[in-house]
């Protein structure tokens, strides 16, 4: 299982040390930009699922290009 935590900088160091002390936990830090990208991709995938289920209306590729 993977978990993404948002922790204040002044508290993160201590928590990371605790997590690294657990043999069954692998802790890796990521940048704020990468965390934001991961969140946006996840939201996009969820939106795509809703479009495919017919619960949300999508737009055509031409409409997307016209917006640019």
C-alpha positions in Angstrom: 0.0 0.0 0.0 1.2 3.5 -0.8 0.3 6.5 1.2 1.0 10.2 0.4 1.2 12.4 3.5 1.3 16.2 3.7 3.4 17.1 6.7 4.7 20.5 7.9 8.4 20.8 7.3 9.3 21.2 10.9 7.6 18.0 11.8 8.5 15.9 8.8 12.1 15.0 9.8 11.0 13.4 13.1 8.2 11.4 11.5 10.5 10.2 8.7 13.0 8.9 11.3 10.2 7.0 13.0 9.0 5.5 9.8 12.5 4.6 8.6 12.9 2.8 11.9 10.2 0.3 11.0 11.5 -2.6 9.0 8.3 -3.0 7.0 8.1 0.6 5.9 10.0 2.1 3.0 9.9 5.9 3.2 10.9 8.2 0.3 10.5 11.9 0.1 9.2 13.7 -3.0 9.0 17.3 -4.1 5.9 19.4 -3.7 5.8 19.7 -7.5 5.8 15.9 -7.9 3.1 15.5 -5.2 0.9 18.0 -7.0 1.5 16.3 -10.4 0.5 12.9 -8.8 -2.7 14.5 -7.4 -3.6 16.1 -10.7 -3.1 12.8 -12.6 -5.2 10.9 -10.1 -8.0 13.5 -10.4 -7.8 13.2 -14.2 -8.1 9.5 -14.1 -11.1 9.7 -11.8 -12.7 12.2 -14.2 -12.0 10.0 -17.2 -13.7 7.1 -15.4 -16.8 9.3 -14.8 -16.9 10.2 -18.5 -16.6 6.6 -19.5 -19.5 5.7 -17.1 -21.6 8.5 -18.7 -21.8 10.4 -15.4 -19.8 13.3 -16.7 -19.8 14.8 -20.2 -16.4 15.0 -22.0 -15.3 17.2 -24.8 -14.0 16.2 -28.2 -10.4 16.6 -29.2 -11.4 19.4 -31.6 -13.1 21.3 -28.8 -10.0 21.0 -26.7 -7.8 22.3 -29.6 -10.3 25.2 -30.2 -9.8 26.3 -26.5 -6.1 26.6 -27.0 
